[in-house]
Amino acid sequence: MSINRVALVTGAAQGMGEAIALRLAEDPSGIDVAILDIPGKETQLANVAKAIEAKGRKAIWIAADVSSEDSVKGAVEKTVAEFGGLDIMVANAGVTLFKPMIETTVEDWNKIHSINALGVMLCFKHAAIQMIKQGRGGRIIGACSGSGKQGVNNMSAYSASKFATQLVLFSALELKSHKITVNSYAPGFILTPMLAHPDDDKYGGLGSVAKMAANMPPEMEGAKPDVIAELVAYLIKPQAWFMTGQTLIIDGGLFFD
Ligand SMILES: NC(=O)c1ccc[n+]([C@@H]2O[C@H](COP(=O)([O-])OP(=O)(O)OC[C@H]3O[C@@H](n4cnc5c(N)ncnc54)[C@H](O)[C@@H]3O)[C@@H](O)[C@H]2O)c1
């Protein structure tokens, strides 16, 4: 008999987080999904929760900031109180910044690191505490980026915060004996609201201004968020127990590890 699992996905009001939450809800293994995003995105969260329920799974939404330890701990506790446990954590929430290093302020640096690096660590930490307590293993997944593996123009603060998500290496070692795997996805150019700019239409559509800001080749291909959702769907499969501590590039061939 298969037992339903429970997932918590952060940054799930839109973009990759939304696609991942919906893909988990479709998974034949049976996964109930808690979704989290910042206060102010309640309407989007409620709509994603409805879409999860329409797929026949249970959903709750939580408006919280991943850079606050109390909020992350509270989100894990709420998920466990509603669904009885936590088996899958997807620490997806993130923010970007296109700015040359010499113009980057301390405020820019601290803000981006508090969400992309500290936020991911807090999600890993509180998920792991809960999973260890449950004693039934678990899957922890974080959002890295191609720019967390190599330098990208005009993205130094963002890129540095994504290098920090190499935390998967250390977490995977520490959590291996608890049968908890820890991996992250390192996407290339994924067409989500993160890449939207008011001038996109002038330069070739969604992401075109971001592409220029990062000095990426104009012919670089973008993909829809479903390519990442499907990778996450692999990472939560029973057979993926053998993969841990990996940061998986998925970028259409832009960069080889
Ligand atoms: N889009 C890309 O090309 C790309 C490439 C590489 C990596 N990534 C990473 O993938 C992840 C998802 O990106 P996306 O493209 O779907 O972005 P997105 O902007 O469309 O969605 C990110 C979500 O995270 C939420 N968020 C931001 N700060 C938060 C906070 N403090 N607490 C809780 N939620 C918060 C936002 O409100 C938003 O809904 C991010 O970590 C991003 O850095 C994106």
The ligand as a Tripos MOL2 file, in Angstrom:
@<TRIPOS>MOLECULE
LIG
   44    48     1     0     0
SMALL
NO_CHARGES

@<TRIPOS>ATOM
      1 N1         13.7720   32.1600  -14.2990 N.am      1 LIG1
      2 C1         15.0320   31.8020  -14.5030 C.2       1 LIG1
      3 O1         15.5500   31.8870  -15.6120 O.2       1 LIG1
      4 C2         15.8650   31.2560  -13.3640 C.ar      1 LIG1
      5 C3         17.1210   30.7460  -13.6830 C.ar      1 LIG1
      6 C4         17.8930   30.1850  -12.6670 C.ar      1 LIG1
      7 C5         17.4150   30.1040  -11.3820 C.ar      1 LIG1
      8 N2         16.1850   30.6090  -11.0950 N.ar      1 LIG1
      9 C6         15.7350   30.4560   -9.7050 C.3       1 LIG1
     10 O2         14.5840   29.6370   -9.6730 O.3       1 LIG1
     11 C7         13.7240   30.0060   -8.5890 C.3       1 LIG1
     12 C8         12.3190   30.2980   -9.1190 C.3       1 LIG1
     13 O3         12.4340   31.3960  -10.0190 O.3       1 LIG1
     14 P1         11.2650   31.8880  -10.9870 P.3       1 LIG1
     15 O4         11.8980   32.1720  -12.2840 O.co2     1 LIG1
     16 O5         10.0830   30.9890  -10.9090 O.co2     1 LIG1
     17 O6         10.9580   33.3010  -10.2910 O.3       1 LIG1
     18 P2          9.6130   34.1020  -10.0190 P.3       1 LIG1
     19 O7         10.0210   35.4990   -9.6790 O.co2     1 LIG1
     20 O8          8.6570   33.9260  -11.1300 O.co2     1 LIG1
     21 O9          9.0530   33.3660   -8.7080 O.3       1 LIG1
     22 C9          9.7530   33.4280   -7.5010 C.3       1 LIG1
     23 C10         8.7470   33.5040   -6.3690 C.3       1 LIG1
     24 O10         9.4910   33.5970   -5.1290 O.3       1 LIG1
     25 C11         8.7750   34.4740   -4.2850 C.3       1 LIG1
     26 N3          9.6180   35.0540   -3.2470 N.ar      1 LIG1
     27 C12        10.5400   36.0500   -3.3870 C.ar      1 LIG1
     28 N4         11.0490   36.3750   -2.1900 N.ar      1 LIG1
     29 C13        10.4440   35.5860   -1.2690 C.ar      1 LIG1
     30 C14        10.5330   35.4750    0.1280 C.ar      1 LIG1
     31 N5         11.3700   36.2660    0.8370 N.pl3     1 LIG1
     32 N6          9.7600   34.5700    0.7690 N.ar      1 LIG1
     33 C15         8.9180   33.7820    0.0650 C.ar      1 LIG1
     34 N7          8.7730   33.8430   -1.2710 N.ar      1 LIG1
     35 C16         9.5340   34.7350   -1.9350 C.ar      1 LIG1
     36 C17         8.2670   35.5530   -5.2310 C.3       1 LIG1
     37 O11         7.2030   36.3010   -4.6380 O.3       1 LIG1
     38 C18         7.8520   34.7580   -6.4470 C.3       1 LIG1
     39 O12         6.4880   34.3970   -6.4210 O.3       1 LIG1
     40 C19        14.3990   31.2100   -7.9430 C.3       1 LIG1
     41 O13        15.1540   30.7970   -6.8230 O.3       1 LIG1
     42 C20        15.3170   31.7290   -9.0230 C.3       1 LIG1
     43 O14        16.4220   32.4440   -8.4990 O.3       1 LIG1
     44 C21        15.4190   31.1930  -12.0440 C.ar      1 LIG1
@<TRIPOS>BOND
     1     1     2 1
     2     2     3 2
     3     2     4 1
     4     4     5 ar
     5     4    44 ar
     6     5     6 ar
     7     6     7 ar
     8     7     8 ar
     9     8     9 1
    10     8    44 ar
    11     9    10 1
    12     9    42 1
    13    10    11 1
    14    11    12 1
    15    11    40 1
    16    12    13 1
    17    13    14 1
    18    14    15 2
    19    14    16 1
    20    14    17 1
    21    17    18 1
    22    18    19 2
    23    18    20 1
    24    18    21 1
    25    21    22 1
    26    22    23 1
    27    23    24 1
    28    23    38 1
    29    24    25 1
    30    25    26 1
    31    25    36 1
    32    26    27 ar
    33    26    35 ar
    34    27    28 ar
    35    28    29 ar
    36    29    30 ar
    37    29    35 ar
    38    30    31 1
    39    30    32 ar
    40    32    33 ar
    41    33    34 ar
    42    34    35 ar
    43    36    37 1
    44    36    38 1
    45    38    39 1
    46    40    41 1
    47    40    42 1
    48    42    43 1
@<TRIPOS>SUBSTRUCTURE
     1 LIG1         1 GROUP 0 **** ****
